[in-house]
Amino acid sequence: MPSCQTGADLSSGHDQAGENKAGRLLAMLRRVKDFRAARGKTYNLDFVLAVAVAVVATLAGAANYRQIGRRAADLPQSLLAQLGAPYDHFGARYAAPSESTIRDVLTNIDADLLDLAVGAWLHDCATRDRDGDLVIALDGKVLRGAWTDKNKQVKLFAAMIHEEGVVVAQTLVPDDTNEITQVENLVKNLRYRRGKAVVTADAAHTQFKTAILLRTRGIDYVLTVKGNQPTLHRQVFERCLPLLQQTPSHEEEERSHGRIKRWAIWTTAADGIRFPFARTIAVIRREEFDLEGNRLTKEYAFIITSLRGWRATPAAIHTHVRRHWEIENEIHYTRDTAWREDTCSAHTGNGPRNLSILRNLALGIFRLHGATKIKATLEYIARDRTRALNFLIT
């Protein structure tokens, strides 16, 4: 954990060192257009958003508007100053936005712009010193407590960097469609210049149009093949069947929670497989045993990818496939447990999506600083909220 930085309460003026710490975050938030009229506006938009995410969602795990408002009202004067709060000369103190102000902003602010600004900022922070392939998982999540005007649950589609566990893009899935149609909206803003980008996705995205879209944008794919593509599934199965009689190209074993898990992987060229830009196919055998060696489960996963050569070794493909499912644990599960996202009933306007964006930003800030125990980190900061400033250095 970072060391505690307390700081004395301020009666006037800004703490320049603290302001510099939050400077890049505030600069990013200023990119979002303010929908409010200038007349009568007390708080700058970037300040309201900074209070909501950098100080509230990140600090103390506020899960809804009411909790955000309460946390904002309790912020120390030093922290408000460093985040750019307006100074009330009559009250001789820095002012914090009320629950109603925060609710109004998060309900009405353009979620597309906020998602774009946050995703681009996290993408830049996460890849600043990276070399080699950037592997990104695509997956959707239903906000079970949030409903749209058409009485449908709000569903979001996100892109997460495998290794860092940081969401770098997110989009809303419209009520009358599904996440398959939103791949283009999600990946159009992904830019990585130091190496090549690789996308992993579940079997629902094993579509001809998706493969063509990704490769047209210079992005490789690693996709699971299942029965939703019966012809492709049969072709891959028939090609992989003889491989199962041979020694696996790569094996791994893991012991955890009273179980032994083993993976065996075979790969071969995708010659003759009718799928756009396919270069390699693989089959992964997953087995689970008890500690006495009795097999409990066995299943096979079939994979198709545009990768080849040294980028498509059995070990590399296995790593890509296993890490793809980390988006469930590192993003979806964490948002549910740390911020109780599925019980949040915000439903008006862009509120549900904007709250999820703030949670993604909070998670990203934590992970970029090496924090892995998110709940414990939230509690650590909640005990002294000026500790948040240590996480705002990016």
TORBA-125354 format. One record per residue (C-alpha): residue number from 1; chain; x, y, z. Coordinates in nm, 3 decimals, always signed. Layout:
<nodes>
NODE bator doke       u       v       w
NODE   NUM    A       X       Y       Z
...
</nodes>
This chain:
<nodes>
NODE bator doke       u       v       w
NODE     1    A  +0.000  +0.000  +0.000
NODE     2    A  +0.116  +0.356  -0.062
NODE     3    A  +0.216  +0.552  +0.244
NODE     4    A  -0.039  +0.779  +0.406
NODE     5    A  -0.033  +1.144  +0.305
NODE     6    A  -0.242  +1.346  +0.545
NODE     7    A  -0.195  +1.715  +0.468
NODE     8    A  -0.336  +1.996  +0.676
NODE     9    A  -0.675  +2.153  +0.611
NODE    10    A  -0.657  +2.460  +0.393
NODE    11    A  -0.851  +2.779  +0.442
NODE    12    A  -0.753  +2.939  +0.112
NODE    13    A  -0.535  +2.879  -0.189
NODE    14    A  -0.439  +2.551  -0.358
NODE    15    A  -0.178  +2.297  -0.263
NODE    16    A  +0.030  +2.293  -0.580
NODE    17    A  +0.189  +1.954  -0.516
NODE    18    A  -0.149  +1.792  -0.462
NODE    19    A  -0.297  +1.967  -0.763
NODE    20    A  -0.013  +1.833  -0.978
NODE    21    A  -0.091  +1.482  -0.863
NODE    22    A  -0.446  +1.506  -0.989
NODE    23    A  -0.351  +1.718  -1.289
NODE    24    A  -0.355  +1.447  -1.558
NODE    25    A  -0.684  +1.305  -1.431
NODE    26    A  -0.849  +1.647  -1.425
NODE    27    A  -0.713  +1.726  -1.772
NODE    28    A  -0.872  +1.407  -1.903
NODE    29    A  -1.207  +1.488  -1.741
NODE    30    A  -1.204  +1.835  -1.899
NODE    31    A  -1.234  +1.669  -2.239
NODE    32    A  -1.594  +1.580  -2.160
NODE    33    A  -1.835  +1.848  -2.279
NODE    34    A  -2.041  +2.015  -2.008
NODE    35    A  -2.414  +1.998  -2.092
NODE    36    A  -2.505  +2.268  -1.836
NODE    37    A  -2.562  +2.636  -1.907
NODE    38    A  -2.289  +2.866  -1.778
NODE    39    A  -2.532  +3.083  -1.580
NODE    40    A  -2.582  +2.963  -1.226
NODE    41    A  -2.322  +2.689  -1.254
NODE    42    A  -2.125  +2.658  -0.931
NODE    43    A  -1.894  +2.363  -0.998
NODE    44    A  -1.682  +2.281  -1.301
NODE    45    A  -1.770  +1.949  -1.459
NODE    46    A  -1.422  +1.802  -1.415
NODE    47    A  -1.438  +1.879  -1.041
NODE    48    A  -1.777  +1.706  -0.999
NODE    49    A  -1.649  +1.400  -1.184
NODE    50    A  -1.323  +1.401  -0.987
NODE    51    A  -1.518  +1.404  -0.661
NODE    52    A  -1.739  +1.122  -0.787
NODE    53    A  -1.457  +0.895  -0.904
NODE    54    A  -1.118  +0.987  -0.763
NODE    55    A  -1.248  +1.061  -0.418
NODE    56    A  -1.572  +0.872  -0.379
NODE    57    A  -1.588  +0.560  -0.596
NODE    58    A  -1.215  +0.497  -0.563
NODE    59    A  -1.185  +0.597  -0.200
NODE    60    A  -1.474  +0.454  -0.012
NODE    61    A  -1.663  +0.228  -0.251
NODE    62    A  -1.976  +0.443  -0.285
NODE    63    A  -2.226  +0.235  -0.482
NODE    64    A  -2.501  +0.486  -0.566
NODE    65    A  -2.585  +0.856  -0.582
NODE    66    A  -2.682  +0.877  -0.215
NODE    67    A  -2.351  +0.733  -0.099
NODE    68    A  -2.156  +0.951  -0.340
NODE    69    A  -2.331  +1.260  -0.203
NODE    70    A  -2.258  +1.164  +0.157
NODE    71    A  -1.890  +1.094  +0.086
NODE    72    A  -1.858  +1.426  -0.099
NODE    73    A  -2.005  +1.617  +0.196
NODE    74    A  -1.741  +1.467  +0.427
NODE    75    A  -1.434  +1.539  +0.216
NODE    76    A  -1.151  +1.724  +0.393
NODE    77    A  -1.086  +2.080  +0.285
NODE    78    A  -0.733  +1.997  +0.168
NODE    79    A  -0.858  +1.732  -0.072
NODE    80    A  -1.135  +1.952  -0.211
NODE    81    A  -0.878  +2.225  -0.280
NODE    82    A  -0.645  +1.988  -0.458
NODE    83    A  -0.927  +1.865  -0.681
NODE    84    A  -1.017  +2.219  -0.787
NODE    85    A  -1.313  +2.302  -0.565
NODE    86    A  -1.450  +2.659  -0.574
NODE    87    A  -1.373  +2.864  -0.265
NODE    88    A  -1.669  +3.010  -0.077
NODE    89    A  -1.542  +3.341  +0.063
NODE    90    A  -1.857  +3.392  +0.269
NODE    91    A  -1.831  +3.054  +0.436
NODE    92    A  -1.449  +3.062  +0.434
NODE    93    A  -1.426  +2.707  +0.303
NODE    94    A  -1.414  +2.500  -0.013
NODE    95    A  -1.752  +2.380  -0.132
NODE    96    A  -1.848  +2.026  -0.231
NODE    97    A  -2.125  +1.929  -0.476
NODE    98    A  -2.450  +1.797  -0.329
NODE    99    A  -2.610  +1.463  -0.406
NODE   100    A  -2.860  +1.632  -0.639
NODE   101    A  -2.579  +1.801  -0.836
NODE   102    A  -2.388  +1.475  -0.871
NODE   103    A  -2.705  +1.289  -0.969
NODE   104    A  -2.789  +1.553  -1.232
NODE   105    A  -2.440  +1.541  -1.383
NODE   106    A  -2.413  +1.161  -1.398
NODE   107    A  -2.767  +1.126  -1.534
NODE   108    A  -2.728  +1.378  -1.816
NODE   109    A  -2.362  +1.384  -1.916
NODE   110    A  -2.282  +1.225  -2.255
NODE   111    A  -2.184  +0.868  -2.169
NODE   112    A  -2.018  +0.810  -2.507
NODE   113    A  -1.784  +1.103  -2.452
NODE   114    A  -1.706  +1.003  -2.094
NODE   115    A  -1.639  +0.643  -2.197
NODE   116    A  -1.414  +0.759  -2.479
NODE   117    A  -1.215  +1.000  -2.258
NODE   118    A  -1.172  +0.749  -1.973
NODE   119    A  -1.087  +0.459  -2.205
NODE   120    A  -0.829  +0.657  -2.403
NODE   121    A  -0.668  +0.786  -2.083
NODE   122    A  -0.645  +0.440  -1.925
NODE   123    A  -0.519  +0.295  -2.255
NODE   124    A  -0.242  +0.554  -2.266
NODE   125    A  -0.146  +0.498  -1.902
NODE   126    A  -0.147  +0.118  -1.934
NODE   127    A  +0.057  +0.101  -2.256
NODE   128    A  +0.300  +0.386  -2.199
NODE   129    A  +0.596  +0.158  -2.129
NODE   130    A  +0.469  -0.159  -2.297
NODE   131    A  +0.639  -0.344  -2.582
NODE   132    A  +0.513  -0.641  -2.783
NODE   133    A  +0.158  -0.763  -2.836
NODE   134    A  -0.132  -0.598  -2.657
NODE   135    A  -0.394  -0.864  -2.582
NODE   136    A  -0.749  -0.744  -2.515
NODE   137    A  -1.054  -0.941  -2.399
NODE   138    A  -1.402  -0.849  -2.524
NODE   139    A  -1.704  -0.939  -2.314
NODE   140    A  -2.045  -0.809  -2.212
NODE   141    A  -2.207  -0.752  -1.872
NODE   142    A  -2.569  -0.703  -1.772
NODE   143    A  -2.637  -0.445  -1.498
NODE   144    A  -2.904  -0.651  -1.324
NODE   145    A  -3.045  -0.368  -1.113
NODE   146    A  -3.063  -0.110  -1.394
NODE   147    A  -3.341  -0.093  -1.653
NODE   148    A  -3.388  +0.109  -1.970
NODE   149    A  -3.696  +0.303  -2.081
NODE   150    A  -3.801  -0.003  -2.284
NODE   151    A  -3.807  -0.215  -1.967
NODE   152    A  -3.489  -0.397  -2.065
NODE   153    A  -3.182  -0.451  -1.850
NODE   154    A  -2.885  -0.228  -1.928
NODE   155    A  -2.607  -0.425  -2.100
NODE   156    A  -2.252  -0.300  -2.153
NODE   157    A  -1.979  -0.437  -2.379
NODE   158    A  -1.620  -0.379  -2.268
NODE   159    A  -1.259  -0.431  -2.374
NODE   160    A  -1.000  -0.518  -2.106
NODE   161    A  -0.621  -0.548  -2.135
NODE   162    A  -0.535  -0.902  -2.024
NODE   163    A  -0.225  -0.848  -1.817
NODE   164    A  -0.320  -0.522  -1.647
NODE   165    A  -0.691  -0.593  -1.597
NODE   166    A  -0.776  -0.240  -1.714
NODE   167    A  -1.088  -0.155  -1.919
NODE   168    A  -0.980  +0.063  -2.213
NODE   169    A  -1.312  +0.081  -2.402
NODE   170    A  -1.679  +0.028  -2.327
NODE   171    A  -2.004  +0.078  -2.516
NODE   172    A  -2.375  +0.038  -2.454
NODE   173    A  -2.554  -0.253  -2.621
NODE   174    A  -2.886  -0.115  -2.756
NODE   175    A  -3.207  -0.286  -2.646
NODE   176    A  -3.293  -0.413  -2.994
NODE   177    A  -2.960  -0.582  -3.067
NODE   178    A  -2.674  -0.777  -2.905
NODE   179    A  -2.305  -0.733  -2.836
NODE   180    A  -2.204  -0.898  -3.165
NODE   181    A  -2.317  -0.585  -3.349
NODE   182    A  -2.113  -0.358  -3.122
NODE   183    A  -1.764  -0.491  -3.191
NODE   184    A  -1.692  -0.210  -3.436
NODE   185    A  -1.800  +0.058  -3.187
NODE   186    A  -1.578  -0.098  -2.925
NODE   187    A  -1.256  -0.144  -3.122
NODE   188    A  -1.263  +0.165  -3.344
NODE   189    A  -1.085  +0.370  -3.078
NODE   190    A  -0.824  +0.109  -2.984
NODE   191    A  -0.487  +0.229  -3.109
NODE   192    A  -0.161  +0.060  -3.020
NODE   193    A  +0.158  +0.161  -3.197
NODE   194    A  +0.442  -0.028  -3.027
NODE   195    A  +0.338  -0.376  -3.134
NODE   196    A  +0.030  -0.558  -3.254
NODE   197    A  -0.311  -0.589  -3.090
NODE   198    A  -0.479  -0.924  -3.034
NODE   199    A  -0.846  -0.963  -2.939
NODE   200    A  -0.988  -1.262  -2.752
NODE   201    A  -1.361  -1.331  -2.741
NODE   202    A  -1.607  -1.609  -2.667
NODE   203    A  -1.786  -1.825  -2.924
NODE   204    A  -2.066  -1.573  -2.983
NODE   205    A  -1.813  -1.352  -3.162
NODE   206    A  -1.680  -1.625  -3.389
NODE   207    A  -1.841  -1.456  -3.688
NODE   208    A  -1.714  -1.397  -4.042
NODE   209    A  -1.792  -1.024  -4.024
NODE   210    A  -1.616  -0.986  -3.689
NODE   211    A  -1.299  -1.157  -3.814
NODE   212    A  -1.292  -0.938  -4.127
NODE   213    A  -1.356  -0.623  -3.922
NODE   214    A  -1.073  -0.697  -3.680
NODE   215    A  -0.816  -0.784  -3.945
NODE   216    A  -0.914  -0.480  -4.154
NODE   217    A  -0.817  -0.272  -3.852
NODE   218    A  -0.491  -0.462  -3.812
NODE   219    A  -0.609  -0.656  -3.506
NODE   220    A  -0.550  -1.030  -3.473
NODE   221    A  -0.808  -1.257  -3.312
NODE   222    A  -0.821  -1.566  -3.089
NODE   223    A  -1.177  -1.705  -3.093
NODE   224    A  -1.351  -2.007  -2.944
NODE   225    A  -1.538  -2.236  -3.184
NODE   226    A  -1.865  -2.394  -3.070
NODE   227    A  -2.192  -2.522  -3.211
NODE   228    A  -2.325  -2.178  -3.306
NODE   229    A  -2.103  -2.219  -3.615
NODE   230    A  -2.177  -2.587  -3.698
NODE   231    A  -1.984  -2.609  -4.026
NODE   232    A  -1.676  -2.442  -3.882
NODE   233    A  -1.703  -2.648  -3.564
NODE   234    A  -1.713  -2.970  -3.765
NODE   235    A  -1.415  -2.868  -3.980
NODE   236    A  -1.203  -2.776  -3.678
NODE   237    A  -1.309  -3.089  -3.490
NODE   238    A  -1.218  -3.318  -3.780
NODE   239    A  -0.881  -3.148  -3.824
NODE   240    A  -0.801  -3.167  -3.452
NODE   241    A  -0.921  -3.524  -3.390
NODE   242    A  -0.599  -3.694  -3.512
NODE   243    A  -0.395  -3.459  -3.293
NODE   244    A  -0.551  -3.607  -2.980
NODE   245    A  -0.373  -3.936  -3.053
NODE   246    A  -0.037  -3.759  -3.030
NODE   247    A  +0.163  -3.621  -2.739
NODE   248    A  +0.039  -3.273  -2.645
NODE   249    A  +0.243  -2.981  -2.770
NODE   250    A  +0.213  -2.808  -2.433
NODE   251    A  +0.089  -2.908  -2.086
NODE   252    A  +0.022  -2.721  -1.763
NODE   253    A  -0.093  -2.824  -1.415
NODE   254    A  -0.227  -2.619  -1.128
NODE   255    A  -0.334  -2.710  -0.773
NODE   256    A  -0.588  -2.490  -0.596
NODE   257    A  -0.898  -2.519  -0.375
NODE   258    A  -0.849  -2.890  -0.320
NODE   259    A  -0.839  -2.967  -0.692
NODE   260    A  -0.577  -3.050  -0.953
NODE   261    A  -0.632  -2.889  -1.292
NODE   262    A  -0.449  -3.000  -1.604
NODE   263    A  -0.444  -2.852  -1.952
NODE   264    A  -0.311  -3.017  -2.266
NODE   265    A  -0.284  -2.819  -2.592
NODE   266    A  -0.237  -2.921  -2.953
NODE   267    A  -0.205  -2.684  -3.251
NODE   268    A  -0.193  -2.717  -3.630
NODE   269    A  -0.220  -2.498  -3.939
NODE   270    A  -0.568  -2.384  -4.045
NODE   271    A  -0.516  -2.480  -4.411
NODE   272    A  -0.851  -2.554  -4.574
NODE   273    A  -1.056  -2.414  -4.286
NODE   274    A  -1.317  -2.175  -4.423
NODE   275    A  -1.289  -1.874  -4.195
NODE   276    A  -1.146  -1.528  -4.278
NODE   277    A  -0.773  -1.488  -4.214
NODE   278    A  -0.753  -1.812  -4.010
NODE   279    A  -0.392  -1.928  -3.975
NODE   280    A  -0.388  -2.165  -3.677
NODE   281    A  -0.634  -2.389  -3.497
NODE   282    A  -0.595  -2.547  -3.155
NODE   283    A  -0.766  -2.787  -2.920
NODE   284    A  -0.734  -2.756  -2.543
NODE   285    A  -0.821  -3.046  -2.312
NODE   286    A  -0.918  -2.936  -1.963
NODE   287    A  -0.926  -3.196  -1.685
NODE   288    A  -0.995  -3.162  -1.316
NODE   289    A  -0.896  -3.419  -1.052
NODE   290    A  -0.935  -3.452  -0.678
NODE   291    A  -0.623  -3.476  -0.463
NODE   292    A  -0.630  -3.854  -0.487
NODE   293    A  -0.604  -3.843  -0.864
NODE   294    A  -0.966  -3.927  -0.950
NODE   295    A  -1.083  -3.738  -1.256
NODE   296    A  -1.387  -3.521  -1.193
NODE   297    A  -1.437  -3.343  -1.526
NODE   298    A  -1.299  -3.340  -1.879
NODE   299    A  -1.383  -3.104  -2.164
NODE   300    A  -1.239  -2.983  -2.492
NODE   301    A  -1.219  -2.628  -2.629
NODE   302    A  -1.156  -2.561  -2.997
NODE   303    A  -0.977  -2.239  -3.093
NODE   304    A  -0.926  -2.056  -3.422
NODE   305    A  -0.685  -1.766  -3.461
NODE   306    A  -0.524  -1.537  -3.715
NODE   307    A  -0.194  -1.572  -3.530
NODE   308    A  +0.081  -1.792  -3.669
NODE   309    A  +0.444  -1.880  -3.620
NODE   310    A  +0.606  -1.780  -3.291
NODE   311    A  +0.297  -1.575  -3.195
NODE   312    A  +0.079  -1.888  -3.214
NODE   313    A  +0.273  -2.135  -3.004
NODE   314    A  +0.061  -2.372  -2.793
NODE   315    A  +0.173  -2.195  -2.476
NODE   316    A  +0.079  -1.852  -2.618
NODE   317    A  -0.266  -1.963  -2.733
NODE   318    A  -0.335  -2.131  -2.399
NODE   319    A  -0.234  -1.814  -2.215
NODE   320    A  -0.461  -1.599  -2.433
NODE   321    A  -0.759  -1.830  -2.379
NODE   322    A  -0.714  -1.860  -2.003
NODE   323    A  -0.660  -1.490  -1.951
NODE   324    A  -0.967  -1.405  -2.156
NODE   325    A  -1.191  -1.523  -1.876
NODE   326    A  -1.015  -1.300  -1.626
NODE   327    A  -1.247  -1.020  -1.739
NODE   328    A  -1.519  -1.199  -1.541
NODE   329    A  -1.316  -1.201  -1.220
NODE   330    A  -1.115  -0.882  -1.255
NODE   331    A  -1.390  -0.654  -1.386
NODE   332    A  -1.744  -0.795  -1.360
NODE   333    A  -1.705  -0.980  -1.029
NODE   334    A  -1.500  -0.701  -0.873
NODE   335    A  -1.750  -0.430  -0.963
NODE   336    A  -2.027  -0.647  -0.815
NODE   337    A  -1.848  -0.720  -0.489
NODE   338    A  -1.667  -0.388  -0.430
NODE   339    A  -1.943  -0.152  -0.547
NODE   340    A  -2.246  -0.388  -0.539
NODE   341    A  -2.314  -0.296  -0.901
NODE   342    A  -2.587  -0.553  -0.959
NODE   343    A  -2.794  -0.414  -0.672
NODE   344    A  -2.764  -0.052  -0.788
NODE   345    A  -3.107  +0.048  -0.921
NODE   346    A  -3.005  +0.371  -1.099
NODE   347    A  -3.206  +0.374  -1.418
NODE   348    A  -3.264  +0.733  -1.533
NODE   349    A  -3.085  +0.867  -1.841
NODE   350    A  -2.717  +0.781  -1.873
NODE   351    A  -2.677  +0.723  -1.499
NODE   352    A  -2.625  +0.343  -1.498
NODE   353    A  -2.359  +0.355  -1.769
NODE   354    A  -2.180  +0.658  -1.625
NODE   355    A  -2.160  +0.495  -1.282
NODE   356    A  -2.003  +0.188  -1.445
NODE   357    A  -1.752  +0.413  -1.625
NODE   358    A  -1.646  +0.563  -1.293
NODE   359    A  -1.600  +0.214  -1.149
NODE   360    A  -1.387  +0.116  -1.449
NODE   361    A  -1.176  +0.427  -1.396
NODE   362    A  -1.140  +0.352  -1.025
NODE   363    A  -1.034  -0.006  -1.098
NODE   364    A  -0.793  +0.112  -1.364
NODE   365    A  -0.629  +0.363  -1.130
NODE   366    A  -0.586  +0.095  -0.864
NODE   367    A  -0.444  -0.164  -1.102
NODE   368    A  -0.203  +0.080  -1.264
NODE   369    A  -0.057  +0.128  -0.915
NODE   370    A  -0.031  -0.245  -0.849
NODE   371    A  -0.327  -0.276  -0.611
NODE   372    A  -0.483  -0.622  -0.647
NODE   373    A  -0.698  -0.643  -0.333
NODE   374    A  -0.958  -0.390  -0.437
NODE   375    A  -1.192  -0.416  -0.139
NODE   376    A  -0.904  -0.381  +0.105
NODE   377    A  -0.770  -0.083  -0.090
NODE   378    A  -1.109  +0.089  -0.078
NODE   379    A  -1.116  +0.044  +0.299
NODE   380    A  -0.756  +0.166  +0.328
NODE   381    A  -0.839  +0.491  +0.150
NODE   382    A  -1.172  +0.533  +0.329
NODE   383    A  -0.985  +0.552  +0.660
NODE   384    A  -0.792  +0.856  +0.533
NODE   385    A  -0.921  +0.998  +0.208
NODE   386    A  -0.616  +1.210  +0.138
NODE   387    A  -0.447  +0.877  +0.061
NODE   388    A  -0.628  +0.889  -0.273
NODE   389    A  -0.373  +1.144  -0.394
NODE   390    A  -0.107  +0.872  -0.400
NODE   391    A  -0.312  +0.689  -0.662
NODE   392    A  -0.365  +0.996  -0.881
NODE   393    A  +0.001  +1.010  -0.991
NODE   394    A  -0.015  +0.854  -1.338
</nodes>
